[in-house]
Amino acid sequence: MHSSFLHAVAAFTLLCMIAVASVASPLERPNVLFIAIDDLRPELGCYGVDYIQSPRIDAFARTARLFKHHYVTAPTCGASRYALLTGLSPRSNYEAGNLAFQQNIQFTAQREIESFPHLFKKAGYETISIGKICHGKQDTLPRSWSRILDRETKHPDFQNNAGKKQRHAVRGLDLPDAAYFDGAMTDTVIKTLGTLKDKPFFFAVGFVKPHLPFWAPKKYFDLYDPEKIPQADWGEQPESPSYHPSFELMQQYGHHPDDGLEDPDYRRKLKHGYAACVSFVDAQIGRILDEVESLGLNKNTIIVLWGDHGWHLGEHRLFGKHTSFERALKSPLIIRTPAMKNKGRATSALVQSIDIYPTLAGLCSLTPPADIDGRPFLDLLEDPNLPGPEVALSYNMSYGAPFRGMRRMYAVTMRTKDYRYIQWQKDLGRGEFMFQELYDHRVDPDEKDNLAESNPKVIERLSKRLVQIQADQN
């Protein structure tokens, strides 16, 4: 390992220790409320999306640190959540799909600390989980939780249709919030918060919406005029292994027109449904935050709001995630600490989901395992104007039709301030490059023009930088 890199690490560690002292010193074993939201891209008012109605999250952002450029480790639920909770990127276990928890059960079990909730539990915290935190059952991390709460709803209409294939992708019935999983879960969270008095807690709350199907109470659909919701440009299909025929939507949900997504009215209906689900979840989060304040827990509770990945709403002729494009890899991250300085000021620094683990550990004066891949960004919680990390890495595998004769390809993508660079390989992190992509975000934020062939010098520079980063991580 280069000595310059070691010196940089030492200096960064010292800076983080100073940040821990300044951020965490007023706290006496702070609680942590961790809110995960499924398939939520930065489609929120606080992220500058003016048509969306998200007043409660927007109000929270005004008291917290909003990260404008937060990138997940993988654009799919399982791999993204596994990396977040364990602090390990897919380069460590070569699983970039939704089976990350199940396929790594033995690998995770042999680790002394299996996840950051487990780290908190060993430190004396009561660790509680409800909703979608892992992908699949929470018992894939059996040592992490003191309690796993139920979040069931009993409304017959919802229950009778929730598990059927080829059901409606969009539906807004005149039902109460508690008829839906997320509404019923919120009731349970509120009841549970009032009982947490004996020891510090780590409470993980996982919302399912706005994940498909786009079902929410009718009153949230009524917040919008579908004709006024802006639509993505339905342009040309990209030449990229990322492209897929919106398989999650088109294969699992029926009742779409004969010409499917080519119908602009259907695309409008889908985006209306997504917006309604965002507003529905926004209202539930508001109820939880109100309870935190009414109980006085806000005085000693770190609150994290995290989206597990982004989602395409028509961009690149896609509805869904599972791509290496910006829309699938960028998601919301908003963090508030009780002693935070410069509240309400956003940061443009690049941060990664995998960095949340060591950051929360630092805020609570805990020491994470030395072999995790994430690095803390405590300094950005102090000063949002700092430049932050130079790059954010993400991993993906192609889910679409065969591309250039390859049925499956793996991607490592590096986001810098100016560029997104994507390497596609036969095996994750190994083998020759099968395809490369380069997008200049200074002039092409929608990533429509692949400049890889026309900019060999930039490709060479970014490729060398990626090799250096990966070598330093090993």
Stockholm file with secondary structure:
# STOCKHOLM 1.0

chainA/1-474         MHSSFLHAVAAFTLLCMIAVASVASPLERPNVLFIAIDDLRPELGCYGVDYIQSPRIDAFARTARLFKHHYVTAPTCGASRYALLTGLSPRSNYEAGNLAFQQNIQFTAQREIESFPHLFKKAGYETISIGKICHGKQDTLPRSWSRILDRETKHPDFQNNAGKKQRHAVRGLDLPDAAYFDGAMTDTVIKTLGTLKDKPFFFAVGFVKPHLPFWAPKKYFDLYDPEKIPQADWGEQPESPSYHPSFELMQQYGHHPDDGLEDPDYRRKLKHGYAACVSFVDAQIGRILDEVESLGLNKNTIIVLWGDHGWHLGEHRLFGKHTSFERALKSPLIIRTPAMKNKGRATSALVQSIDIYPTLAGLCSLTPPADIDGRPFLDLLEDPNLPGPEVALSYNMSYGAPFRGMRRMYAVTMRTKDYRYIQWQKDLGRGEFMFQELYDHRVDPDEKDNLAESNPKVIERLSKRLVQIQADQN
#=GR chainA/1-474 SS CCHHHHHHHHHHHHHHHHHHHHHHTTCSSCEEEEEEETTCCSCSGGGTCTTSCCHHHHHHHTTSEEEEEEECSSSSHHHHHHHHHHCCCHHHHCCCSTTHHHHTHHHHHTSSSCSHHHHHHHTTCEEEEEESSSSSCGGGSTTSCSEEECCCCCCHHHHHHTTCTTEESEECCSCCGGGSHHHHHHHHHHHHHTTCCSSCEEEEEEECTTSSSEECCHHHHTTCCGGGSCCCCCCCCCCSTTCCCCHHHHHHEECCCTTGGGCHHHHHHHHHHHHHHHHHHHHHHHHHHHHHHHTTGGGGEEEEEEESCCCEESGGGCEECCSSSHHHHBCCEEEECTTCSSTTCCEEEEEEGGGHHHHHHHHTTCCCCTTCSCCCCHHHHHCTTSCCCSCEEEEEECCSSCBTTBSCCEEEEEECSSEEEEEEEEETTEEEEEEEEEEETTTCTTCCCCCTTTCHHHHHHHHHHHHHHHHHHC
#=GC SS_cons         CCHHHHHHHHHHHHHHHHHHHHHHTTCSSCEEEEEEETTCCSCSGGGTCTTSCCHHHHHHHTTSEEEEEEECSSSSHHHHHHHHHHCCCHHHHCCCSTTHHHHTHHHHHTSSSCSHHHHHHHTTCEEEEEESSSSSCGGGSTTSCSEEECCCCCCHHHHHHTTCTTEESEECCSCCGGGSHHHHHHHHHHHHHTTCCSSCEEEEEEECTTSSSEECCHHHHTTCCGGGSCCCCCCCCCCSTTCCCCHHHHHHEECCCTTGGGCHHHHHHHHHHHHHHHHHHHHHHHHHHHHHHHTTGGGGEEEEEEESCCCEESGGGCEECCSSSHHHHBCCEEEECTTCSSTTCCEEEEEEGGGHHHHHHHHTTCCCCTTCSCCCCHHHHHCTTSCCCSCEEEEEECCSSCBTTBSCCEEEEEECSSEEEEEEEEETTEEEEEEEEEEETTTCTTCCCCCTTTCHHHHHHHHHHHHHHHHHHC
//
